[in-house]
């Protein structure tokens, strides 16, 4: 764990609705976005898979392609025991039994995207094995078990988007029949703060990505709506009340929220909906995703901006002293994951703005030497998905 003194600058078409929804909800002070799926110049899912495959093929020596292939595939993954269901855990934390599954999916997805045919075949065989065995179908209907399930579903959706064009109709049907009901469980409400905080942001990022990929407008719309709710809920300074109250992990959960917002914005871009520059007004000030991102970075350099909220110390995590912020998200987690992965998408966003340049500098300072940046919340190997160089 890093301390506060750390240097920060050193398809299934059967899902398509009979009548696509076209109405949108415009919250006070927010920009309105349509729910139309891409027809020309757009894409389905988290990013434009055909365009990314073409870029990587045309730039075989690029850092991006090297990142896709940086982690070797392991044939032993095909022998992993299928997990029938995820369960609740005691105390702080969530079921991590699916970590190896997620890691295999994320590594193979990146390699397949970069043109590794053996990895693509392995990923297909791996997913079909888990689908045929009904993996995760017996997950307990409790919020922390469902949270663990949501973490696994986003990389699964991305993996499917990468290999689906190479699947037979029967294979595609098998995966769709397995994935669809698991994704829809993310919409479960539990009558608590998890229905409104980063848990829900993750849920709607998953639902939106799947809705985009399959043409389900209702699921896609959930991401658009949630993004605006987040903007409306944010304070004028960009802080998120349900996250900044979390003691030493206030910035940890701000980062997690920003990751899900980035996923939603990237999916929306494929549908010609601009969430990156969507706005909401509060206390006479206009808020956007960039306001929230700026607050998060300001909080790292000036923790006093966070302490005024984090003193509430609500479910703070391992560290109970809110004056000792947890900056563990700035480094590789030791299991291959890196929680700054979402910055790879923001670093290449156009048009460039000052907050984005700050985020890009943070990425280069804290994450560049640890690439590829891989994370379930970002859908997998983010360096592979978005890096331009």
N, C-alpha and C positions, 0 to 999 in steps of 0.2 A: 504494500500500500504506500502510495506517495503522500507526502504531507503538504500542508499549506505552504510551506517554504519552497516547494519544488519550483523550478524555473519554467514558466509557461511559454516564454518566448524564446529561451535557450533552445375438343371442347365440346366441352360437350354442348352441341347446339340445342340439345333437348332441354337445356336449362333456360334458353332464351324465352323471354316472356312473350305471350301472345300479342300484347300491346305494350310497346316500350313507354316507360314513363318519361314525360317531358317537363313536368312541373318541378320547380326548385324552390327551396325556402331561402329567403334572403333575410338574414338577421340584421338587426340595427347596425348601421355603419359598415356592413360587410359588402364586398363586391359579390356580384351574383355570377355563378357559373352554370352552364348548361350540363345536362347529363347525357348528351349525345355521345355515342361511342365513335371511335375514329373511322372515317370513311376514306379519306385521303390524307397522306402525310402524318398520320398518327400511328399508334401501335397499341397492342393489347398486353397487359401485365405490367411488370415493374419497369421494364425498359424495352427498347426495340431490339428484339433478339436477332432477326435477320441482318439488320444494319450493324449490330455489334459483331456478329460472326464475320461479316464482310470486312469490317475495320481490322479485326484481329488477323484475318487471313492476308490482308494487304500490307500489314505491318508486323511481319514475323519476328522482328528483332526489338519490338517495342517493349517498354517496361510493363505495359498493360498485359501483353500476351505472356511475358515471363511470369507475371503475377498469377495468371490463370493456371500456369503449369508448375508453380513453385512447390506445391505440396504433392508428393507422390501418392498415387492410388495404392490401396492395400487390398490384395485379393482376399484377405481374411474377413473383410467386411461382408462378403457374400455369405459368410457362415455365422454372422451375428444372430443371436437368438432374438426372434421377433417378440416385441413387447405388446402384449394384449391390451394393456391399459395403464394409465398413469394414476397415481394415488396422492392423497393429501399427505403432508409431512408435518412433523412436530416442530413447533417453534418457527423461527424466521427461516425463510427459504422455500424452495419448491422442488418437486421431483426432478431429479437430474438423470434418471435412468435412460432417457432418450438421447443423451449427449452424443454417444457414439453414432447413433443413427443420423443425427443432424450433421455431425462432422463428415461422415461419409457422403451424404447428399451434397453438402456445400463444396467439398473438394472435387467430387466427380462432376458437379454442375459446371464449375469453372473450367475444368479440363475439357469437358465436352464442348463448351462454348468456344474454346480456342482450337477446336478441330481434332481433338484426340478421340479417334473413333473407338479405340478399345475402352476408354473411359465412358464414352456414350453408351456402348453396349453393356458395360458393367452397371452403369446407373439404371438403365432400362431393366436389366435382370433384377437388380436390387429392389427397385420400387415395385416391380410386379410380384416379387416374392412377398414383400410386406403387405401388398394389397390383397393378394390371394389368401393370406393368413389373417386378414381382418385386423391388422395392427392398430392399436390405440382405440379400438372400438369399445373396449370395456373400461374406458377412463371414468373415474369417479366424478359424479356431478357435484363437485365442490370447487370453489373459486381458484384455489391454488393449483389443483390438478388441471383445471381447464386453462389456467395461465401457462402451465408447462406445455399443454397441447398447442396453444396458439404459437408459442415459440418455435415449435416444430413445423407448423403448417406453412409459414411463410417461405422457408427454404424449399419445402416440398412443392409449393406452387411455382416457384421460380424454376426448379428442376423440371417440372412438367412442361413449362413454357419453352424450355431449351430443347427438349427431346421430342416434343409431340409430333412434329412434322415427319419424324422418322419412325413413328409407331404405326402398326397395322390398326385397322378399325377395331379389332377385338382387343388389342392391347390398350388402345386409347379408351375404349369403353370400360375396361377393367379398372384403369387408374381413375377415371372420372367417377365411377360408381363408388370407389373407395374414398377419394379425397373429398368429394362434395359434402357428404353428411358430417365429416369431421370438421371441415371449415365452418359449416353452419352452426356448429356448437359454440363457436366463438361469440355468437349473438346472445347467448344465455345471460340473463340478468340475475344478480344475486342479492339485490336489495341492500346494498352497502356502498361504501366509497369506491370499491373496485368497479362499480358501474359508471364511474365518472372520471377516474384518474388514469394514470399511465396504462393500467390493465385494459381499460376500455379503448384507449388510443391504439394499443397493439391489436385489439380485437378488430377494430374498424379498418386498420391498415390491411389486415389479413382478408377481411370480407371484401374490401374494395379491390384488392389485387385479384382475387378470384372472380369477382363480378366483372372486372375488366377483361380478364382472360376468357371467360365463358360467355360474355354478353349478357349477364344478368344485371339489368339496370338498377334494380332495387339494392343489390349488394354494393354496386359501384357508388350509388348515391349516399350510402352510409358514410363513406369516407369523406365525401364533400361536406356533408352535414356536420360530421364530428370535427373536421378541421375548423369550421366556423365557430363551433361551440368552444373549442380551445381558445380561439382568438378572443371571443367574448368573455371567457372566464379569466383570461390573463389580466393582471393588474396593469396600470398605465406604464409601469417600469419594465414590463415584460415578464415578470415573475408569475409562476403558476401556483395558486394558493394550495392546492392539494399535494403538490410536490415539494415546495419550499418549506413546508412544516415538518419535513422528515429528518430533522436533526442533522447529524453528520453526513447523511446521504441526500441532503436537499439537492445539491448539484448533480448527484448521481441520477436521481429520478428526473431532474430537468433534462439531462442528457438523453435519458431513455425516451422521454416525451418527444424531444426534438427528432430522435431517430424515427419514431412512428410518423411524425409530421412530414419528415423528408420522404418517407415511403409513399405516403398519401399524395404528396405533391408530385412525385415522379410518376406515379400511376395516372394522376389527373392530367399531366402533360400529354400523355399518350392519347387521352380523350379530348384534347384541345381545351382543357380547363386549366386556368392559371390560378393555382393556390399559392404559389410562391409570393405573389404580390397581392393576394387577397388582404383586405384590411377590415378592421373593426375599430370603433371609437369608444374611448373611455376617458372621463375627466377632461374632456376637451382635447385629448391626444389620440392620434391615429396609431393603431397597433397592427403589426403584421408578424409573420414568422421571423422576420429579421429582427424585430424588437425582442422577441423571446430568445433568439440566438445571441443577441448582443448582451442581454442580461446575464445569460449563462456564462459567457466569457468574462464579463465584468465581475461576476461573482467569484471567479477563480483568481483574479488579480486583486480584488478588493472584497475579501470575505465578509466584511462588516455589512455589505449590502444584502447578504444572505442571512446573517445572524439574527437580524431583527425578526425574521420569519421562522428560521430553523430552531429558534429557542423553544418553540412549542414542543419539539422533540417527540413527535408522533411516530411510533414504530421506526426508530432511527437505524436499526440494523446492528451490526457487531459493535460499533463505537457509540457509547452513550453520551459522550461529551460533545454537544453541538458545536463547541468552539474548535473542534478538531475535524474539519471537513475531510471526507474520504475522496481522494483524487485517484483512486485505483483505476478509474476508467481511462486514465492517460497512458496506460501501458498494457502490453499483452497480458492476458489473464492467466497464462501458464498452461491453458488447454487449447491454445491456438487462436482463441477469440480475441478480438480487439474492439472495444466499445467506441472508438473514434471512427469506425468504418463508415458511418453515415456522412462524414465530412468529405469522402471521396466524391459523392454526388454533388454536394454543395460547391466544392472547389471548381467544378467545371460548368456551373450554372451560368447561363447568359440571360440578361446582361449583368455585367459585374457591378457590384456595389461595395461600399466601404466595409460593411459587416462581413460580406463574403470574403473580401480580401483578408480580413482578420482571421476568419475561419480557415482560409487556405494557409496562412502563416502558421496557425496552430497545428494544422495537419502536418505540414512539413517539419515543424519543430519536434512534435511529439510522436508522429506516426510513420514518417517516411522511412526511417531505418528499420521499422518492424513490418513493412509490407511483405506479403499481402495482408490487408486488413479484412478479416473474415468475422462475420457476426450474424447470428440468427435473426436479430431484430432488423437488420438491413437486407435480409434475404440470402446472404451467403458471402461470396468473395467480392466485396464492393470494389476493390481495386481493379479486379478483372472486369466488372460490369461497367465502370464509369471512367477510369483513368484514360487520359488522352495521349500521354507520352509513352 
